[in-house]
């Protein structure tokens, strides 16, 4: 006798009009996923149609953007009312970290709130330790070490490593108030999704979980980008490189929120030209050496191609997961230090070292090991698969206990 079919889980993504097309392109093949579109509030301080931080003219307006999202609370709750009336009450809400107001909505409907982060377990544990617990000693000089009360780190953390605002907290700053609100909602959530995988950060998950109330669990569900199909256009272009020279191409991208100055862009471009390595930069061709894309490019699939031997980017966690072998340019909150300006000659030297030198070769070897671990995590029976089953099973048990 055949066993009972697995239960069908319906997913509703609540989003705004300008964000909907991207979501449709990613979910159209999945019949159990639907969308509910609610309006983004109009506020005079934000440009019309600005519904994503990517569209902000300046990240100085980030606090205004987060504050505006609070006006979405009532439309958000109406979606839940409609789902309940239709006989499909949600068993959980997965909410972005900065949408702290969703915790209150979840409490109103007695729905489990799971918070989603874009950072890794160790970095989040460090941030929580810095904001929730006193330091053993208050560092004064930039290179003074920082000793955390509850964390044993595999490296020495210095004052210069910490973004401004975590050590010199000022409650009068708008962004500081946002951090307080999001922190409170975060640690009172039922669980947390971490974009990482057990094989990479399993040793730090327990320390991270210790900052949450009610025995909340952290679920390492990463890395998501390994599920995407190949980006065929650029892969065909890259085949020429892998057939001749192997890992010779360096890929450049600075995320969606890092806005570089013209002088910075020029120095990077000159440095790439001097290094004489083929490159792909997401923004005209430079002779036959490189391709600069003005349109959106699937970074994850470009980086998966064997011709890519290096990645020049900002210090974002998601970019690090996508390619462990990379050069990093700190930007905004990536560090607390005012970095000495570097020119095209330094960029040239570092690119050559990454692509040709012994350190670059060792980094590629290490990246390949970590890459195999990451791919194994998302395979059937891998850590991602097990954690996802564990999460769904626990949520189903919660639902049965309430009914």
RAJO-V856464 format. One record per helix or strand of 3 or more residues. SS is the DSSP state (A for helix, B for strand). FROM is the first residue (numbers start at 1). LEN is the number of residues. If there is no record, write none. Layout:
SS&FROM&LEN / SS&FROM&LEN
//
This chain:
B&11&5 / A&17&11 / B&33&5 / A&53&3 / A&59&27 / B&92&5 / A&102&8 / B&112&5 / A&121&12 / A&159&3 / A&174&14 / B&191&4 / A&198&12 / B&217&4 / A&224&4 / A&232&13 / B&249&4 / A&262&14 / B&279&3 / B&290&3 / A&299&5 / B&308&6 / A&317&6 / B&326&3 / A&332&3 / A&344&13 / A&358&21 / A&383&20
//
